[in-house]
Amino acid sequence: MKRRPTSKAWLQEHVNDEFVKRAQKDGYRARAAYKLLEIDEKDHLIKPGMTVVDLGSAPGSWSQVAAHRLAGQGRVIALDLLPMPAIPGVEFIQGDFREADILAQLEKSLGDKHVDLVIADMAPNMSGIAVVDQANAAYLTELALEFSRDWLKPGGNFLVKVFIGAGFDEIVLAMRGSFEKVVTRKPKASRDRSSEVYLLGLKRKPA
């Protein structure tokens, strides 16, 4: 199939991207690693001894960052619909987070131990229809927030990717009901033209 000009432009941009080059040099699986690294440098989310759940983990760059920051002390449990090659110190579950049996598998792996941090860099398969894509993205965010409400320890934190658009204000309001503070982060590795931002819920309120 002939490559569209837009695809050529994207490929050229990707190849020349500063963060793509850095990821290759530093051994990260994707440029997204630098989004989490920058946020963690600012907000000090990941500390040795923690249990971290990474939702939408493939190809694994956020799990790589989390495992490195834990330095062998703690757990990283990652989940994604797509396969993810093994990462030392990371437990991986492959499946659709929207399905009850996959959620049950994740919860079983946790046992009765609640978690310190939930990170979610999930995005739906894009249809190109803005209203549909926004709704699907918002649904994933809502599921991640619901999981955080159920499984975060009091004082735990929740970092999630969201897309500015319909439903954004409602998500912020819902998070404010569960966390002492909600802030927005737009790391340098997040492209300017992208509508993605990261919402950080700090200090889970007691249920």
C-alpha positions as CSV (number, residue, x, y, z in Angstrom):
1,M,0.0,0.0,0.0
2,K,1.3,3.4,-0.9
3,R,2.3,5.4,2.2
4,R,0.3,8.6,2.6
5,P,2.2,11.9,2.8
6,T,1.0,12.4,6.4
7,S,2.5,9.0,7.3
8,K,5.8,10.0,5.7
9,A,5.7,13.2,7.7
10,W,5.0,11.4,10.9
11,L,7.8,8.8,10.3
12,Q,10.3,11.6,9.5
13,E,9.3,13.5,12.7
14,H,9.5,10.3,14.7
15,V,13.0,9.4,13.4
16,N,14.2,12.9,14.2
17,D,12.5,13.1,17.6
18,E,14.8,14.1,20.5
19,F,13.0,11.7,22.9
20,V,13.0,8.8,20.4
21,K,16.7,9.2,20.1
22,R,17.2,9.4,23.9
23,A,15.0,6.3,24.4
24,Q,17.1,4.3,22.0
25,K,20.3,5.5,23.7
26,D,19.0,4.9,27.3
27,G,17.4,1.6,26.6
28,Y,13.8,2.6,27.0
29,R,11.2,0.9,24.9
30,A,9.3,4.1,24.0
31,R,9.7,7.9,24.3
32,A,6.8,7.9,26.8
33,A,9.4,6.9,29.5
34,Y,10.4,10.6,29.6
35,K,6.9,11.7,30.4
36,L,6.9,9.6,33.6
37,L,10.5,10.5,34.4
38,E,9.7,14.2,34.3
39,I,6.5,13.9,36.3
40,D,8.3,11.7,38.9
41,E,11.2,14.1,39.2
42,K,8.7,16.9,40.0
43,D,6.2,15.0,42.2
44,H,8.3,12.1,43.7
45,L,5.7,9.5,43.1
46,I,7.8,6.3,43.0
47,K,9.8,5.1,46.0
48,P,11.4,1.8,46.9
49,G,9.0,-0.5,48.8
50,M,5.9,0.6,46.9
51,T,3.4,-1.5,45.0
52,V,2.8,0.1,41.6
53,V,0.1,-0.9,39.1
54,D,0.7,0.2,35.5
55,L,-2.5,0.1,33.4
56,G,-2.0,0.2,29.6
57,S,1.6,-0.7,30.0
58,A,2.8,-2.0,26.6
59,P,5.4,-1.7,25.2
60,G,6.7,-1.2,28.7
61,S,8.6,2.1,29.1
62,W,6.6,3.2,32.1
63,S,7.1,-0.2,33.8
64,Q,10.8,0.1,33.1
65,V,10.9,3.5,34.8
66,A,8.9,2.2,37.8
67,A,11.0,-0.9,38.2
68,H,14.2,1.1,38.0
69,R,13.0,3.6,40.6
70,L,11.9,0.8,43.0
71,A,15.4,-0.6,42.8
72,G,14.3,-4.2,43.5
73,Q,12.2,-3.2,46.6
74,G,8.5,-3.4,45.9
75,R,6.2,-4.7,43.1
76,V,5.3,-3.5,39.6
77,I,2.2,-5.1,38.2
78,A,1.5,-4.2,34.6
79,L,-1.5,-4.9,32.4
80,D,-2.2,-4.4,28.7
81,L,-4.3,-5.8,25.9
82,L,-1.2,-6.1,23.8
83,P,1.7,-8.5,24.5
84,M,4.7,-7.0,26.4
85,P,8.1,-8.6,26.5
86,A,9.3,-9.4,30.0
87,I,10.9,-6.8,32.1
88,P,12.9,-7.7,35.2
89,G,11.0,-6.9,38.3
90,V,7.6,-6.5,36.5
91,E,4.7,-8.9,36.7
92,F,2.6,-8.7,33.5
93,I,-1.0,-9.6,32.8
94,Q,-2.2,-9.6,29.2
95,G,-5.8,-8.8,28.7
96,D,-8.5,-6.1,28.2
97,F,-8.9,-3.9,31.3
98,R,-12.5,-3.4,30.4
99,E,-13.4,-7.0,30.9
100,A,-14.4,-8.2,34.3
101,D,-12.4,-11.4,34.2
102,I,-9.2,-9.5,33.5
103,L,-9.9,-7.1,36.3
104,A,-10.5,-10.0,38.6
105,Q,-7.1,-11.5,37.6
106,L,-5.4,-8.3,38.4
107,E,-7.2,-8.0,41.8
108,K,-6.3,-11.7,42.6
109,S,-2.6,-10.9,42.0
110,L,-2.9,-8.1,44.5
111,G,-4.4,-10.4,47.1
112,D,-5.5,-8.3,50.1
113,K,-2.6,-5.8,49.6
114,H,-3.6,-2.3,48.5
115,V,-1.3,-0.3,46.3
116,D,0.7,2.9,46.6
117,L,0.5,4.2,43.1
118,V,-1.6,3.6,39.9
119,I,-0.2,4.9,36.6
120,A,-2.3,4.7,33.5
121,D,-1.0,5.8,30.1
122,M,-4.0,4.1,28.3
123,A,-5.4,5.2,25.0
124,P,-8.2,3.5,22.9
125,N,-7.7,2.4,19.3
126,M,-8.4,5.6,17.4
127,S,-11.2,5.6,14.8
128,G,-10.5,9.1,13.6
129,I,-14.0,10.2,14.7
130,A,-13.3,12.7,17.4
131,V,-16.5,12.3,19.4
132,V,-16.1,8.5,19.5
133,D,-12.4,8.6,20.3
134,Q,-13.0,11.1,23.1
135,A,-15.8,9.0,24.6
136,N,-13.7,5.8,24.5
137,A,-10.7,7.5,26.1
138,A,-12.9,9.0,28.8
139,Y,-14.3,5.5,29.6
140,L,-10.8,4.1,30.1
141,T,-10.0,7.0,32.4
142,E,-13.2,6.3,34.4
143,L,-12.3,2.6,34.8
144,A,-8.8,3.5,35.9
145,L,-10.2,6.0,38.4
146,E,-12.7,3.4,39.7
147,F,-9.8,0.9,40.2
148,S,-7.8,3.5,42.0
149,R,-10.7,4.3,44.4
150,D,-11.0,0.6,45.2
151,W,-7.3,-0.3,45.5
152,L,-5.2,2.7,46.4
153,K,-4.1,3.0,50.0
154,P,-5.2,6.2,51.8
155,G,-2.5,8.7,50.8
156,G,-1.8,6.8,47.5
157,N,-1.5,8.6,44.2
158,F,-3.0,8.2,40.7
159,L,-1.5,9.4,37.5
160,V,-3.6,9.1,34.3
161,K,-3.5,10.3,30.7
162,V,-6.5,12.2,29.6
163,F,-7.4,14.1,26.4
164,I,-8.8,17.7,26.7
165,G,-12.3,17.8,25.3
166,A,-15.8,16.6,26.2
167,G,-15.9,15.1,29.6
168,F,-12.5,16.5,30.8
169,D,-14.0,18.8,33.4
170,E,-16.2,15.9,34.7
171,I,-13.1,13.7,35.2
172,V,-11.3,16.4,37.1
173,L,-14.3,16.9,39.3
174,A,-14.6,13.2,40.0
175,M,-10.9,13.0,40.9
176,R,-11.2,15.9,43.3
177,G,-13.8,13.8,45.2
178,S,-11.3,11.1,45.8
179,F,-8.0,12.9,46.2
180,E,-6.8,15.8,48.4
181,K,-5.3,17.6,45.4
182,V,-5.6,17.2,41.6
183,V,-3.0,18.8,39.3
184,T,-2.4,18.8,35.6
185,R,1.0,17.9,34.1
186,K,2.1,18.4,30.4
187,P,5.6,16.9,30.2
188,K,8.0,18.1,27.6
189,A,7.9,14.6,25.8
190,S,4.2,15.2,25.2
191,R,4.0,16.8,21.8
192,D,2.6,20.3,21.8
193,R,-0.1,19.5,19.2
194,S,-1.4,16.6,21.2
195,S,-4.5,17.2,23.3
196,E,-3.1,14.8,25.9
197,V,-2.3,15.9,29.4
198,Y,-1.8,14.0,32.6
199,L,-4.0,14.3,35.6
200,L,-2.3,13.6,39.0
201,G,-4.5,12.8,42.0
202,L,-2.4,13.3,45.1
203,K,-3.1,11.6,48.4
204,R,-6.1,9.4,48.1
205,K,-8.8,10.4,50.7
206,P,-9.9,7.7,53.1
207,A,-12.9,5.8,51.8
